[in-house]
Amino acid sequence: MSQGLLHVSDEVRDAVAAGKPVLALESTIFTHGLPRPHNEELALATEQQVREAGVVPATIGVVEGRPTVGLSSDEIVQLSRDDSAVKASLRDLPIVAGKRLSAGTTVAATGYLAHLAGVRVFSTGGLGGVHRGAETSFDESADLGTLATLPIVVVSAGVKSILDIGLTLERLETLNLAVVGYRTTHYPGFYVADSGYNLEYSADSPSEVARMAEARDALHINSTLLVANPVPESEQLDPEMHDAILAQAWAEAENRGIAGNDTTPFLLDYIATHTQGESMRANLAAYRGNVALGALIAAELTGGAGGRP
């Protein structure tokens, strides 16, 4: 089905129309986030994970200029192997479409396209946020401003730990973005279960998250409910190792004069290299946990069947 430029797969369209559970998934994790062949393997395995939970997966991306909600397996493979695929945030979608480029969609773009298609729940790895030094650079992810305008539910393992988590939480409050910890009041730090910052509220079950989302909708509040789901402590990156290597990464970036858009990929690559792949393992564990929880929340919001994690 095409809604103007937007293409929604028949499976996703029919599920939304029938009130069946659907879970949105981003594509930058396999276009830019992971090396080959792990990227393709994860994308296809995640779709299977969602289906086994009784939920329809809606992986979102742009294929040759066409924003798509519900990529086919062939389209996922195509994007996974496309060296020319770009990373598209919300502001980039018109340009990517006009130039007929293929793209992985960020949290902002994925959330926006999911909402257009009527998909209410979206699972991702880590959110973007406020960068260190933002008080002078004004460097802040477009994820925050976009999610402040979308009445969906987003499950993540917090924001990436290379960001200024304290300032990010302050910004979330300013933007009226509700944040609830899943079975915790410790805000997670992506690779680690506890960033050192606390949350006011927690939710104990997918059904409680669904009730919060339904209350938000009944009150006509048009902002995202953020569910902070920590990576299991048994699978997190060792916190002491994390802190030490992150400090080294920042020092090395300063020594090399790395700044601006080059900072984030440098830091993430440094962490992956100097943890000998342990950060990737924690990343994947967090992502799989977020997908599992998102599927359960989607089932609760539609009255579908689902177990408890």
N, C-alpha and C positions, 0 to 999 in steps of 0.2 A: 504494500500500500504506500502511495506517495501523498504527502500532505504538502503540496507545493514542492519546495526543494527537498524537504525532509523525507527520507524513505524509512518506513517502519515495516519490518518483516511481517509476513502473514501470521506467523506463530505468535509474535508479540502482540500484534494488533488484536487477534482473536482472543488471546488470554486476557488482555486489558478489558476488552468489551464484555467478556464473560465473567469478569470479576475474579479471575484466577490469579494466584500470586506470581509476580514477576520481579526479578532482581536485576538492576542495572550494574554493569561492570565497565570499567574504563579500559582504554586500549594503550595508553602510554606505557603501562607496565610491560607490555610486550613489544612495543615499537621502539622504546628508548630506555626502559628500565633494566632489562636483563640481557645478558649475552645469548647468542645462539648456541645450541638449539634449545636452551632452557626456556627462552621466551615463548616459543611456539608450544612447547610441551606444557608449560604452565597454563597458557590461555585455553588450550583444548581440555586439559584436565579440570580446570575451574568450571568450565561449562558443564562437564560431566558431573562434577560435585554438586552443582546447583540442581541439575535434573534429578539426581538421586535423592535430593531432599524434597522432591515433588514440586519444584518451582521452575518456572521458565526463565532461562538466562537471557539477558538482553545486553550483549557486549556491544559497545558503542564506539564508532570510529568514522572516519571519512575515507571513502573509496573513490578515487578519481573524481574528486569534487562533489561527491554525493554524501552528505551527512546521513548516517545509517544507524538506526536503533534495532539491534538484532542482527549482527553480522553472521553470515553463514560460516561454516567451517572453512570453506575454500577462501572466503574473504579474510578470515583470521590468519590463515597460512600466508596469503598474499601480503598482508600488511606486516606480518612477522619477518618476512624475507625481503622487504622493500627498503633498500638503502636510501632511497629518495624521500621516504615518508618523513614529514615534518611533525613537530609537536604543536598542536593547536589549542590555544585557550579560547575563551568565548570571543574575544575581540578579533581573533584570527579566522573564524569560521567564514565570514563573507569573502575574505581574500583567498582562502584555500579553495572555496567553492568556485569563485570566479576564475581562478587559475587552473581549476580542475586538478588539484593536487590530492595526494593521499596523505592522511594524517592520523596520528594517535591523538586522542582527545584527553585533555587534562581534567582534573576534578571539576573546574568551572564549566568547561564545555560539555563534559559528560552529564553533569547534573542538569544543565539547561536543556539539553536534548532529551534526556530522560523525562523531564517534566512536560515538555511539549508532547511527548508520546503517551503521557498518562501513567508513567511508571513512577511509583511512590517511594521506592527504597533503592539505595545505591550503596554498594560496598567498595571500599578502596583500601589502599595500604596506609599511607600517611598523608595528612592534609598539608597544603601550603600554609604559610603564615607570615608573621612579621619577622623580617631579617634582622640580624644583629647590626646595630648602628643605624636603624631605621629612623631614629630621631633626627638624624641629619641627612640621610640618603633618601628617606621616604620609600624605601624598598619594602613592598608588601605584596604578597601574592594576590592575584585577582580572584583566587578561590573564595576569599572571605567576603568581598563585596558582592559577588555573584550569589553565594549561598544565602546571603541576607535577604535575597529577593525570591527565593524558591521554597515553597512549602513541601519539602520532601524530607526523608530521613536518610542521613548519611552515617554509615558505620566506618570508623577508622581506628587505627592504633595511636591516636593523637596526631600531633604534628611532628615533622621531621626534627630530630634532636639537634640538628645544626642550626636551627632557628632560635630566635629569642622567645622562649615559651611563655615567660611571664608577660611580655608585651603582647603576645598573641592572645592570651587569655583576656587581657584587658580590652583588646580590640574586639574580641568576640562579644564581650559584654556590651560595649558601645554600639555594636551593630545589632543588638537584640537577638543574637544567636544563642539559643538554649543549648547547654552542654550537660550531658548526664553520663556519669561513669557506669559501665556495665559491671555490676557487682563489686564496685570499688568507688572510693572517693579520692583516690590518688590518680591524678591525671597522667596517662601513659606518655612515654617519650619515644614511640616508634620502635626502636631497637630494644628498649628497656621498658619494664612494666611500670616503673614509677619515675616520673621526671623530677620529682621533688616539689611539685605544686599540687595543691589540693582542690577538689571540687566540692560544691555545696550539696549536690544531689547525686544519688545513684539509682539505678533500676535493677531489680532482682530477677526479671524474667522478660522474654520477648513480649509477652502479653502486656506487661506494665509499660514497656516502650510504646507498644501500639496504642494503649490508652492515652499516653501523653500526646502522641501524634494526632489522635482523633480529637482530643481536647483543643489542641492548637488549631486544627481545621475548623472546629465548631466556633472558635473565637475569631476566625478570619485573620489569623496572624500568618503573614506570608513570608516566613523565614524558616530555614532548615533546622530540624532537630538533630543535633550532633550527638552520636553515641560513641563514647570513647571506650574502646574495647582493648584492654592491654594484652600484649603477647604473654602467653603463659610464662611464669617465672622459670620453669624448667627449660624453656626454649629461648629465653632472652639472651642477648649479648651480655657477657659478664659486666656489671655496672662499673667496676673499677677499671677494667680494660677499656670500656666505652669512653669514660671520662678522660683517661690518659691519652688515648689515641685521638680523640676529638680535639684536645688541647694542642697536641702535636700538629694536627692538620691545620688548625687556625694559624699556628706559628709559621708553618711552612708556606701557607698561602700569603701571609704578610711578607715573608722573606722574598718570595718570588714576585711580589707586586700584583698578585691575582686579585681582581675586584669585579664588581658588577655581575653580569650574567654568567661569567666564567667561574664564579665562586662556588655555587652549589654543586655543579658536576665535579669540580676538582675535589671538594671536601668528601663527597660520597665515594668517589673513586679511591681517594686516599684511605678512607675508613675500610672499604672493601679489601684493598690490597694489604693493609697492615693488620687486619684481623684474620688474614688468610682464609677469607670466604665465610667467616663466622657471621659477619653482618648480613650477608645474603641469606644465610640459613635462617637467622632471626626474622629478617624481612619477609621471607616466604611463609614462615610459621604464623606471623602476625596477619598476613594477607589471607591465608586459608581460614584462620579463625574468624576474621571479619566477614568472609564470604558465608561461612556456616551460620553466623549470627544473623546476618542480613537476610538469608533465606528464611530463617525462623520468624523474623519480624514481618517479612512480606507475607508469609502464610497467616500470621495472626491478623494482619490488617485486612485480609480478604476473607477471613473465616475459614481458611484452608487447613488441611491437616498438617500437623508438624509435631515433632517431638520437642523435648527440652534439652538444651546443651548441658 
